[in-house]
Amino acid sequence: MAAAATLSSDGEIFSGKLRAAVEKILQECAVQAHEAVNRRRLGGDPTREQCEEILKWDPSGQPVTRAMKLGEEKHAEAIECARNRLSQLLPGRFSLEQRYRHTPTTGQLELVSPEQHQESMRKNQGKDMKGTLVPDVVIHAQGNPLKTQFVYDFKFPCLFSNRPKW
């Protein structure tokens, strides 16, 4: 039996077994969040009509559907599950919803703190946040979110039969 391993940018080895354990946790968290939110909000799986129902309009006049609201709630629940479970498996080796950007002058990757993001939103409606990325889960070297190894995003189509539309 062969063992798979990945060598990160800083030379740290991440075993295939550990990567599989991380991915299993994230998959379980996604399924648990999907089922729990559907059960709590709708008593079971939604219909296509329920998913497409417009609940309100955002300030720019775009519709906010039930699918979007359910997705936000499922996302929050999956993130909390990932926080709890990954803390036991990989303490100090993961980040959740960490914002990244390339520094314009150097091209180097840098972290953007929640305070920096809030200040940008307050000052210029986040215009200087253009091009930043906020992955849901980043597995990284011990204590260093800039030394990324794997990046994951949760996606929650309203119906399992739906294909995500990005």
C-alpha positions in Angstrom: 0.0 0.0 0.0 1.5 3.4 -1.1 1.3 6.4 1.1 0.7 9.7 -0.6 2.2 12.9 0.7 2.3 16.5 -0.4 5.3 18.8 0.1 4.3 22.3 0.9 6.1 25.5 -0.2 8.0 25.6 3.0 9.2 22.0 2.8 6.7 20.7 5.4 5.2 17.3 4.5 1.5 16.8 4.7 0.5 13.2 4.4 -2.2 11.9 2.2 -3.8 10.3 5.2 -4.0 13.7 7.0 -5.3 15.4 3.9 -8.0 12.7 3.6 -8.9 13.2 7.3 -9.3 17.0 6.7 -11.4 16.5 3.7 -13.6 14.0 5.5 -14.2 16.5 8.3 -15.1 19.3 5.8 -17.5 17.0 3.9 -19.2 15.8 7.1 -19.5 19.4 8.3 -21.1 20.4 4.9 -23.6 17.6 4.9 -24.5 18.1 8.6 -25.0 21.9 8.0 -27.1 21.2 4.9 -29.4 18.7 6.6 -29.7 20.6 9.9 -30.6 23.9 8.3 -33.1 22.4 6.0 -34.7 20.4 8.8 -34.8 23.5 11.1 -36.1 26.0 8.5 -38.3 23.8 6.3 -38.8 20.5 8.1 -36.9 18.7 5.3 -35.5 19.3 1.9 -36.8 22.4 0.0 -38.7 22.3 -3.2 -37.4 24.1 -6.3 -40.2 26.7 -5.8 -39.0 27.3 -2.2 -35.4 27.7 -3.3 -36.4 30.3 -5.9 -38.7 32.3 -3.7 -37.6 35.9 -3.4 -37.6 37.0 0.3 -36.4 40.6 -0.2 -34.5 42.9 -2.4 -31.0 44.1 -1.5 -30.1 47.9 -1.6 -28.9 47.6 -5.2 -32.2 46.1 -6.3 -31.1 42.5 -6.6 -33.3 39.7 -5.3 -32.4 37.8 -2.2 -33.8 34.3 -2.6 -34.5 31.6 0.0 -31.7 29.6 -1.5 -29.3 32.5 -0.7 -30.5 32.8 2.8 -30.3 29.1 3.4 -26.8 29.0 1.9 -25.6 31.7 4.3 -26.9 29.9 7.3 -25.5 26.6 6.1 -22.1 28.2 5.5 -22.0 29.7 9.0 -22.9 26.3 10.5 -20.3 24.5 8.4 -17.6 27.0 9.4 -18.4 26.5 13.1 -18.3 22.7 12.7 -14.9 23.0 10.9 -13.6 25.2 13.6 -14.5 22.7 16.3 -13.3 19.6 14.5 -10.1 21.0 12.9 -9.0 22.5 16.2 -8.6 18.9 17.5 -6.9 17.6 14.4 -4.7 20.5 13.3 -4.4 23.1 16.1 -2.6 26.2 14.8 -2.5 24.9 11.2 -5.7 26.2 9.7 -7.5 29.5 9.2 -11.2 30.2 8.5 -12.4 33.0 6.3 -9.0 34.7 6.3 -8.8 37.5 3.7 -5.7 37.5 1.5 -4.3 39.9 -1.1 -1.2 40.6 -3.1 0.6 43.7 -2.2 0.5 45.9 -5.3 4.1 47.2 -4.9 5.8 43.9 -4.1 3.4 41.3 -5.4 3.8 39.4 -2.1 0.8 37.7 -0.5 -0.4 39.4 2.7 -3.1 38.9 5.2 -5.9 41.4 5.6 -7.3 41.7 9.1 -11.0 42.0 9.7 -10.3 45.5 11.1 -8.5 46.5 7.9 -11.4 45.3 5.9 -14.0 47.1 8.1 -11.9 50.3 7.8 -11.8 50.0 4.0 -15.5 49.5 3.9 -16.0 52.6 6.0 -13.6 54.8 4.1 -14.1 53.9 0.5 -16.8 51.1 0.4 -14.1 48.5 0.1 -12.7 49.7 -3.2 -9.2 48.8 -2.1 -10.3 45.3 -1.3 -10.8 44.5 -5.0 -8.9 41.4 -5.8 -8.8 40.0 -2.3 -9.7 36.4 -1.7 -11.5 34.9 1.3 -11.4 31.1 1.2 -13.5 29.3 3.7 -10.7 27.0 5.0 -7.0 27.3 4.5 -4.7 24.5 5.8 -1.2 26.0 6.3 2.1 25.6 8.0 2.1 25.7 11.8 1.2 29.3 12.9 1.7 30.8 9.4 -1.4 31.4 7.3 0.9 32.7 4.5 2.4 29.3 4.0 -0.7 27.7 2.5 -1.0 24.0 1.8 -4.6 23.4 0.8 -7.6 25.7 0.3 -11.3 24.8 0.5 -14.6 26.5 -0.1 -18.0 25.3 1.0 -20.7 25.4 -1.7 -24.4 24.9 -0.8 -26.7 24.5 -3.8 -30.3 24.7 -2.5 -31.1 21.3 -3.9 -28.7 18.4 -4.1 -29.9 17.9 -7.6 -28.8 21.5 -8.5 -25.4 22.0 -10.0 -23.7 25.0 -8.4 -23.7 28.2 -10.5 -20.7 30.4 -10.0 
